[in-house]
Each structure stands twice: as C-alpha cells, then as structure tokens.
Amino acid sequence: MEAQNTEKAGSSYKDAAFLLIAAVALLGGMFAFYYFEGQFNSLVRTLILLASFAVTLTLAYQTELGRELWGYVSGARTEMRKVVWPTRQQSVQTTLMIAVVVLIMALLLWGLDSALLKGVETLTGRGA
C-alpha cells in the first residue's frame, strides 16, 4: 500500500514539473515572439511561437492530466461524428416556428400589460 502512495506522489511531482516546464516553454515562446520583433520577420517569430506551443503540448501530454484531457477531446470528437445534423429545410422550419411563437407571446404579454395598466388607471383614477 505504501509503495502505491509513493509511486503516486512521485508521479504527481513529475506531472507538476512537466506542467511547469510546459508553461515556461509557452511563455518563453510568447516572450521571444515579441522580443525579437525587430530582429526577425513575422514568419520566423510565428514559427518560434508554434514550436514552443508544440513543445508545450508534448510536455503536457506526458502528464496524467494531459492524457485525461486528450481522452476527453477524442471522446468529444467521436460523439460529434454520431450527431445527426438537421437538414436546411428542418432548420428553416424550426426557426420560423420559434419566430411565430415569440411573436404570439409578445402580443399576449402586450395585451396583458395593457389590460393591467387600464385596471390600475381605473382603480387609481389617474387615467382620465
């Protein structure tokens, strides 16, 4: 039991170190992008930024959190492929139905508001 706790603690320190190094790599790439603005053209600076981003992703994937996050993204992509998207006709019909219901509700609320206003004006004697 103690060996598992020691292994987990070592793994968590390793994960924290990888995440810290990944953050430093990303911040370093962002710093280099702006620092070398006068020395290099934008293509070279963008490549430096992309390289630091790739290093960051690679280091982050080495952690337990990174692998869990990648598993979540992969699962989300799989679920997106299973979605049955509506046709254009279905989308237009649904949008029109919503517009009609909103218009009817607006008219009903306007009528209720007007009736209540007339009632309050009649009760208070301020309407006429």
C-alpha positions as CSV (number, residue, x, y, z in Angstrom):
1,M,0.0,0.0,0.0
2,E,2.8,2.4,0.9
3,A,4.5,1.6,-2.5
4,Q,1.4,2.8,-4.3
5,N,1.3,6.1,-2.4
6,T,5.0,6.7,-3.0
7,E,4.5,5.9,-6.7
8,K,1.5,8.3,-6.9
9,A,3.4,11.0,-5.1
10,G,6.4,10.7,-7.4
11,S,4.1,10.8,-10.4
12,S,2.3,13.9,-9.2
13,Y,5.7,15.7,-8.6
14,K,6.7,14.6,-12.1
15,D,3.4,15.8,-13.6
16,A,3.8,19.1,-11.8
17,A,7.3,19.5,-13.1
18,F,6.2,18.7,-16.6
19,L,3.4,21.2,-16.4
20,L,5.7,23.9,-15.0
21,I,8.2,23.3,-17.8
22,A,5.4,23.4,-20.4
23,A,4.1,26.7,-19.0
24,V,7.7,28.1,-19.1
25,A,8.1,26.9,-22.7
26,L,4.9,28.6,-23.8
27,L,5.7,31.8,-22.0
28,G,9.2,31.7,-23.5
29,G,7.8,31.4,-27.0
30,M,5.4,34.2,-26.4
31,F,8.3,36.4,-25.0
32,A,10.5,35.5,-28.0
33,F,7.7,36.4,-30.4
34,Y,7.6,40.0,-29.1
35,Y,11.2,40.4,-28.0
36,F,12.7,39.6,-31.5
37,E,10.2,41.8,-33.3
38,G,13.0,44.0,-34.7
39,Q,15.5,41.2,-35.5
40,F,13.3,38.6,-37.3
41,N,10.4,38.8,-39.7
42,S,6.9,37.7,-38.6
43,L,7.2,34.3,-40.2
44,V,10.2,33.3,-38.2
45,R,8.7,34.7,-35.0
46,T,5.4,32.8,-35.7
47,L,7.4,29.6,-36.3
48,I,9.2,30.1,-32.9
49,L,5.8,30.6,-31.3
50,L,4.3,27.5,-32.9
51,A,7.4,25.4,-31.9
52,S,7.0,26.5,-28.3
53,F,3.3,25.6,-28.5
54,A,4.2,22.1,-29.8
55,V,6.7,21.6,-27.0
56,T,4.1,22.7,-24.5
57,L,1.6,20.3,-25.9
58,T,4.1,17.5,-25.9
59,L,5.2,18.1,-22.4
60,A,1.6,18.5,-21.2
61,Y,0.6,15.2,-22.8
62,Q,3.2,13.4,-20.7
63,T,1.2,14.2,-17.6
64,E,-1.9,12.3,-16.2
65,L,-4.0,15.5,-16.7
66,G,-2.8,15.8,-20.3
67,R,-3.7,12.2,-21.1
68,E,-7.1,12.6,-19.5
69,L,-7.8,15.9,-21.4
70,W,-6.7,14.2,-24.7
71,G,-9.1,11.3,-23.9
72,Y,-11.9,13.8,-23.3
73,V,-11.2,15.6,-26.6
74,S,-11.0,12.3,-28.5
75,G,-14.3,11.2,-27.0
76,A,-15.9,14.5,-27.9
77,R,-14.8,14.1,-31.5
78,T,-16.3,10.6,-31.6
79,E,-19.6,11.9,-30.2
80,M,-19.6,14.7,-32.7
81,R,-19.5,12.2,-35.5
82,K,-22.6,10.5,-34.1
83,V,-24.7,13.6,-34.2
84,V,-27.4,13.7,-36.8
85,W,-27.5,17.3,-38.0
86,P,-30.8,18.7,-39.3
87,T,-31.3,19.5,-42.9
88,R,-31.6,23.0,-44.2
89,Q,-35.4,22.7,-44.5
90,Q,-35.7,21.5,-40.9
91,S,-33.6,24.3,-39.7
92,V,-35.6,26.9,-41.6
93,Q,-38.9,25.4,-40.4
94,T,-37.8,25.3,-36.8
95,T,-36.6,28.9,-36.9
96,L,-39.9,30.1,-38.4
97,M,-41.8,28.2,-35.7
98,I,-39.8,29.8,-33.0
99,A,-40.3,33.3,-34.5
100,V,-44.1,32.7,-34.7
101,V,-44.2,31.5,-31.0
102,V,-42.2,34.6,-29.9
103,L,-44.5,36.9,-31.8
104,I,-47.6,35.3,-30.3
105,M,-46.1,35.5,-26.8
106,A,-45.1,39.1,-27.3
107,L,-48.7,40.0,-28.4
108,L,-50.2,38.1,-25.4
109,L,-47.8,39.9,-22.9
110,W,-48.5,43.2,-24.6
111,G,-52.3,42.6,-24.2
112,L,-52.0,41.5,-20.6
113,D,-49.8,44.5,-19.8
114,S,-52.3,46.9,-21.4
115,A,-55.2,45.3,-19.6
116,L,-53.4,45.6,-16.2
117,L,-52.4,49.2,-17.0
118,K,-56.1,50.1,-17.7
119,G,-57.1,48.3,-14.5
120,V,-54.6,50.2,-12.4
121,E,-55.5,53.5,-14.1
122,T,-59.2,52.9,-13.3
123,L,-58.5,52.0,-9.7
124,T,-56.3,55.0,-9.0
125,G,-58.2,57.4,-11.2
126,R,-55.1,58.6,-13.0
127,G,-56.1,57.5,-16.5
128,A,-58.6,60.2,-17.4
